[in-house]
Amino acid sequence: MENWDQQTIENFRSDLLSWYDREGRAHLPWRENTDPYRVLVSELMLQQTRVDTVITYFNRFMKALPTVFDLAKAPEDQVLKLWEGLGYYSRARNLHKAAKVVAFDLKGAWPESYEDLLTLPGVGPYTAAAVASIAFNQVVPAIDGNFFRVFSRLLKIDADIAKPKTRRVFYDAVAPIVDPKRPGDFNQAIMDLGTSYMKTSDPDTLHSPVVKYNAAYRDGVEDQYPVKSKKKKPVLERYQALVRYNEDGALLYEKRPKTGLLADFWTLPLRPIDSIEEVDGKQLTIKPITHVFSHRKWEIWPVLQEETADPAQNQRYFTEAEQEALALPKVQHKILQGLKES
């Protein structure tokens, strides 16, 4: 691993922030100010989601719930509906819980330190560091995928970023490099660098504003960084989705358990099967509807079944208009689209 002396660190800060001031993405709506509420919402939305996708969601969310107090008082159904399409709904639920802590328990007084921000529901090390540095000028590195990629190449850090303990390696290496006067801008500049000149594939390192500090590029091994062991393939699970209409044309839904995947969401009743031969009813699609979670892959076969018994306690029929008002997970939208196409 490269070790920079103090002069190199100061030169790097200057070159990075000068570039950020010239070319940084100041137009992004969450960068209009450093309100911790806006920072927290944007950071949670940006996890596992592209920036250009988040812009629309962020603006809509802020229009509906402009302050942490508005979010704290909002019903969960409204929050989930505003989040619909972003996926990873636990983020939305935790954001809602965090807003209640700030608004009701702390009377609107935000935790300002990295350590105190970690006590908020759903706020992990990266999010706490981002909010602390951007909103409260705390000198702490915000370590995410961009951060791993940028500094693994700059410093030739060969620790496996798939391992949790590696975060500490990067933290210790980069904490002295974070600009003490502009830590928020420093972290955001690294984000911008990681999505432009130093992106995962086809980086334009030669024209990077920090190319002279890039040890991996200098040594001709940039494509070997960051080091990351392969994830296990997601486990395949098969389901049949029961499609039942009542005499008025309303569709039967089932509320999922309060824990586990898609907790508390309404979906068509899903019943596990081991193979296609176990499908019970009239198949409505030629091929299964597929959806991949981080550790599981679902294959879903929609099957038409006649209305027989009354709905169970966790089931009810929804008209088309009522379905439009529901916050539905992406997999359910895929099922509905599959039914339309069939």
C-alpha positions in Angstrom: 0.0 0.0 0.0 1.2 3.5 -0.8 1.8 5.9 2.1 1.6 9.6 1.3 3.6 12.2 3.1 1.9 15.4 4.4 2.9 17.4 1.3 1.4 14.8 -1.1 -1.8 14.8 1.0 -2.2 18.5 0.9 -1.5 18.6 -2.9 -4.1 15.8 -3.4 -6.7 17.7 -1.4 -6.1 20.9 -3.4 -6.2 19.1 -6.8 -9.3 17.1 -5.9 -11.3 20.1 -4.5 -10.3 22.4 -7.3 -11.6 19.9 -9.8 -14.8 19.5 -7.7 -15.4 23.2 -7.6 -15.1 23.4 -11.4 -16.8 20.3 -12.4 -18.7 18.8 -9.5 -22.3 17.9 -9.8 -23.6 21.0 -7.9 -26.9 20.7 -9.9 -28.0 17.7 -8.0 -31.1 18.7 -5.9 -29.8 17.3 -2.6 -26.7 19.5 -2.9 -28.6 22.7 -2.9 -28.0 23.0 0.8 -26.6 20.9 3.7 -29.8 20.3 5.5 -29.3 16.9 7.3 -32.8 15.8 6.4 -32.2 16.2 2.7 -28.7 14.6 3.0 -30.1 11.6 4.8 -33.0 11.1 2.4 -30.7 11.3 -0.6 -28.1 9.0 0.8 -30.6 6.3 1.6 -32.2 6.7 -1.9 -28.8 6.5 -3.6 -27.9 3.2 -2.1 -28.2 0.5 -4.9 -29.8 3.1 -7.2 -28.5 5.3 -10.1 -28.2 9.0 -9.5 -30.4 9.9 -12.5 -33.1 7.6 -11.2 -33.0 9.1 -7.7 -33.4 12.7 -8.9 -37.1 12.2 -9.7 -37.8 10.3 -6.6 -36.0 12.8 -4.4 -37.8 15.8 -5.8 -41.2 14.1 -5.4 -40.4 13.0 -1.8 -39.3 16.5 -0.8 -42.4 18.1 -2.4 -44.7 15.7 -0.4 -42.6 15.7 2.8 -40.4 18.8 2.9 -39.2 18.5 6.5 -38.3 15.8 9.0 -41.4 16.7 10.9 -43.6 16.1 7.9 -42.0 12.7 7.4 -42.3 11.8 11.1 -46.1 12.5 11.0 -46.8 10.8 7.6 -48.5 7.4 7.5 -46.2 4.5 6.5 -48.4 3.8 3.5 -47.6 7.3 2.1 -43.9 6.9 2.7 -43.8 3.5 1.0 -45.9 4.8 -2.0 -43.4 7.7 -2.4 -40.6 5.1 -2.3 -42.3 2.7 -4.7 -39.9 1.6 -7.4 -36.7 2.2 -5.5 -36.7 -1.2 -3.9 -35.0 -2.2 -0.6 -38.1 -1.0 1.3 -36.4 -1.5 4.6 -34.6 1.7 3.8 -37.8 3.6 3.6 -39.2 2.1 6.8 -35.9 2.9 8.7 -35.9 6.5 7.3 -39.4 6.9 8.7 -38.3 5.5 12.1 -35.3 7.8 12.1 -37.4 10.8 11.3 -39.7 10.0 14.3 -36.7 9.8 16.6 -35.4 13.2 15.4 -38.8 14.9 15.4 -40.4 13.4 18.5 -37.6 12.1 20.8 -35.0 14.7 20.0 -37.4 17.6 19.4 -35.9 18.3 16.0 -32.3 18.4 17.3 -30.2 16.2 14.9 -27.3 14.1 16.2 -24.2 15.7 14.7 -21.4 13.3 15.3 -20.7 10.2 13.4 -21.1 8.1 16.5 -24.4 9.7 17.5 -25.8 9.4 13.9 -25.2 5.7 14.0 -27.8 5.4 16.8 -30.6 6.4 14.3 -32.6 3.5 12.9 -31.2 2.2 9.6 -28.2 4.5 9.6 -25.0 2.5 9.0 -21.3 3.6 8.9 -21.4 5.0 5.4 -24.6 7.0 5.8 -23.6 8.3 9.2 -20.3 9.5 7.8 -21.9 11.1 4.8 -24.4 13.1 6.9 -21.8 13.9 9.6 -19.4 15.3 7.0 -21.8 17.0 4.6 -24.3 18.4 7.1 -22.1 19.0 10.2 -18.6 19.3 8.8 -17.3 16.3 10.7 -13.9 15.1 9.5 -14.7 11.4 8.6 -14.4 9.4 5.4 -17.7 8.2 3.9 -16.7 4.7 2.7 -19.0 3.3 -0.1 -18.3 1.5 -3.3 -16.9 4.6 -5.0 -14.7 5.2 -2.1 -13.3 1.6 -2.2 -12.7 1.8 -5.9 -11.0 5.2 -5.9 -8.7 4.7 -3.0 -7.9 1.1 -3.7 -6.4 2.3 -7.0 -4.8 5.5 -5.6 -3.1 3.7 -2.8 -2.9 0.1 -4.2 -4.9 -1.3 -1.2 -5.3 -5.0 -2.0 -7.6 -5.9 0.9 -10.8 -7.8 -0.2 -13.6 -5.2 -0.1 -16.2 -8.0 0.2 -15.0 -8.6 3.8 -16.5 -6.4 6.5 -13.1 -6.0 8.3 -11.7 -4.3 5.2 -13.7 -1.1 5.9 -11.4 -0.5 8.8 -8.3 -0.8 6.6 -9.6 1.9 4.3 -10.8 4.0 7.2 -7.4 4.0 8.8 -5.6 4.7 5.5 -7.8 7.6 4.3 -8.9 9.3 7.5 -5.7 11.4 7.5 -6.3 12.4 3.9 -9.8 13.8 4.3 -9.7 17.6 4.0 -10.3 19.0 7.6 -11.8 22.2 6.3 -14.1 20.8 3.7 -14.8 17.1 4.6 -18.3 17.1 3.1 -17.0 18.4 -0.3 -14.1 16.0 -0.1 -16.4 13.0 0.3 -18.7 14.2 -2.4 -15.8 14.8 -4.7 -14.7 11.2 -4.2 -18.3 10.1 -5.1 -18.1 12.1 -8.3 -14.7 10.8 -9.2 -15.8 7.2 -8.7 -18.7 7.7 -11.1 -16.7 9.5 -13.8 -13.0 9.2 -14.4 -12.6 6.3 -12.0 -15.7 4.2 -12.7 -15.8 0.5 -12.6 -15.5 -0.3 -16.3 -13.9 1.8 -19.0 -12.4 4.4 -16.6 -10.8 7.5 -18.2 -7.9 7.6 -15.8 -5.5 9.4 -18.1 -7.7 12.6 -17.9 -8.5 12.2 -14.2 -7.7 15.3 -12.1 -5.8 13.0 -9.7 -4.1 10.7 -12.2 -0.6 11.6 -10.8 -1.6 10.1 -7.5 -2.9 6.8 -8.9 -0.4 4.1 -8.0 -2.3 1.3 -9.6 -2.5 3.2 -13.0 1.1 4.1 -12.7 2.1 0.5 -12.3 -0.2 -0.8 -15.0 -2.4 -2.8 -12.7 -5.5 -0.6 -12.3 -7.8 -3.3 -13.6 -6.8 -5.4 -10.6 -8.3 -3.0 -8.1 -10.4 -3.0 -6.1 -9.9 -6.6 -4.9 -13.3 -8.3 -4.4 -14.1 -12.0 -3.9 -17.1 -13.2 -5.9 -20.5 -13.4 -4.2 -22.3 -16.6 -4.0 -25.0 -17.1 -6.6 -28.5 -16.3 -5.3 -30.5 -19.3 -4.2 -33.3 -20.2 -6.6 -36.8 -20.4 -5.1 -40.0 -21.2 -7.1 -43.5 -20.0 -6.3 -46.9 -20.1 -7.8 -48.8 -16.8 -7.6 -52.5 -17.5 -7.1 -54.7 -15.3 -9.3 -58.2 -15.1 -8.1 -60.9 -12.6 -9.0 -64.2 -12.1 -7.3 -67.5 -11.6 -9.1 -66.8 -7.9 -9.3 -63.4 -8.3 -11.0 -61.4 -7.4 -7.9 -58.1 -9.3 -7.5 -57.1 -11.2 -4.3 -54.1 -10.0 -2.4 -52.4 -11.3 0.7 -50.4 -9.3 3.3 -47.0 -10.8 3.9 -45.6 -11.5 7.4 -44.1 -8.6 9.4 -40.6 -10.1 9.0 -38.7 -11.5 6.1 -38.6 -10.5 2.4 -41.3 -8.0 1.4 -42.4 -7.7 5.0 -45.9 -6.2 5.5 -46.4 -5.7 1.7 -49.5 -6.8 -0.2 -48.8 -9.3 -3.0 -50.7 -12.0 -4.8 -50.8 -15.1 -2.6 -47.4 -16.8 -3.2 -47.1 -20.6 -2.5 -43.7 -22.3 -2.7 -43.2 -25.2 -5.2 -40.2 -27.4 -6.0 -40.8 -27.6 -9.7 -43.1 -26.5 -12.5 -44.9 -29.9 -12.3 -46.3 -28.8 -8.9 -48.2 -25.8 -10.4 -51.9 -26.2 -9.4 -54.2 -24.4 -11.8 -54.3 -22.8 -15.2 -50.9 -21.3 -16.1 -51.1 -17.7 -17.2 -47.6 -17.2 -18.6 -45.4 -19.3 -20.9 -42.3 -18.7 -18.8 -41.9 -17.7 -15.2 -41.7 -14.2 -13.9 -38.2 -13.7 -12.3 -37.0 -11.4 -9.7 -33.5 -11.3 -8.1 -32.9 -10.2 -4.5 -29.4 -9.9 -3.1 -29.3 -13.5 -2.0 -32.3 -15.1 -3.6 -33.8 -15.5 -7.1 -37.5 -16.0 -7.4 -39.3 -17.8 -10.3 -43.0 -17.1 -10.1 -45.7 -18.9 -12.1 -49.1 -17.1 -12.0 -51.9 -19.5 -12.1 -55.7 -18.8 -12.3 -57.8 -20.3 -9.6 -61.6 -20.2 -9.1 -62.9 -18.2 -6.2 -63.9 -20.7 -3.6 -63.7 -19.9 0.1 -63.9 -16.5 1.7 -60.5 -14.7 1.9 -58.3 -15.5 4.9 -57.7 -13.0 7.6 -54.6 -11.7 5.9 -56.2 -11.5 2.5 -58.6 -9.2 0.7 -59.8 -8.3 -2.7 -58.6 -5.0 -4.3 -60.3 -3.3 -7.2 -58.0 -1.9 -10.0 -58.3 1.7 -8.5 -57.5 0.4 -5.0 -54.4 -1.4 -6.4 -53.2 1.9 -7.9 -53.2 3.4 -4.5 -51.2 0.6 -2.9 -47.4 0.7 -2.4 -46.5 -2.5 -4.2 -43.0 -4.1 -4.3 -41.3 -4.3 -7.7 -41.9 -8.1 -7.9 -45.6 -7.5 -7.6 -45.5 -5.0 -10.5 -43.7 -7.6 -12.6 -46.5 -10.1 -11.8 -49.2 -7.6 -12.8 -47.3 -6.8 -16.0 -47.0 -10.5 -16.8 -50.7 -10.9 -16.4 -51.4 -8.0 -18.7 -49.0 -9.4 -21.4 -50.6 -12.8 -21.1 
